[in-house]
Amino acid sequence: MTAASWEDLKATARTAEALGYSTIMMPDHLRNQLPPLVALSAVTSRITLGTMTLATAIRDPVMTAREAAMMQFVSQGHFELGLGAG
């Protein structure tokens, strides 16, 4: 899922949740897009939030683990972390 703004992202996530979708996944690219872990931060109440594949080559592993743990906490257990070579 991508969005042009924070408001667009929240509206899209809430619409997906209302339509019965179970998961929202964000890609991790360096082009013009919102950072996935920040963009996913608790915009829904029950839908699972996740990263398609975080590019581990450009991310510090300790900071990624901390951010993923915080996403798990903020989303009340509705977070899936995807990792890859990017």
N, C-alpha and C positions, 0 to 999 in steps of 0.2 A: 504494500500500500504506500502510495506517495501522496503528497498534498502540497499545495502552493503556500499555505499559511497554517498557523496553529488552529485558527477557527475552522478552516476547511478540514483539517485532520480530525478534530474533535467531532465535527458534524458527520464525517464519513464513518468514523468508528461507532458512533451512537446509532447511525442508520444500520450499519452491519449487525450490531447487537439486536436492534429491534426486528430485523428481518430473520433472526434466528441463526446467524453465523456463529460458529464456536470459537474461531481463532482469527486474529489479525497478525500478520507477519510483516515486518519492515526489512527492506534490503539495506545493505551497508556499502554505499558507493561514495566516492569523493566528489561526485558532480553535484549539481545544484539540488540538494535534498536535505531534509531535516535529519539530524543525527538520530539513529534508531532508538537508542536507549532513552534519550530525552523525549523523543517524540511519542514513545509508547507509555509515558508515565501516567498511568491511572486515569484514562479518559473514559473508561467504561466500568460497569459494576460486576459483570460476571464473565465476560468473554476472555479467553486466554490471549495473552499478548506475547509476541515472540520476535526473535530476529531470524531472518532466513539463514544467513551465514555472516557472522562478523569476520571481517578481514583481520586475522590475528597478526599478520605481518606488520600492520600499522598501529596496533593497539598494545599498550602495556598490559601484560597478563594480570598483574596485581590490581590495577585500576579497573580492568574489565571485570574481574571477579567481584570487586567491591560494588561496582555499579549494578552487576547482575543480582547480587544479594539484595541490594536496595530495591531493585525493581521487583524482586520476589516479595519483599516486605510490603512495599507500597501497593502492589496489585493484590495483596492478600492471598498469595499462592497461585496466581493466574499468569505466570511468566514461564516461557520456554526459551532457553538460550541455544542458539545455533552457532557453531564455530567452524571455521574452515581456513584454507590457505589463502583465500582472497584473491 
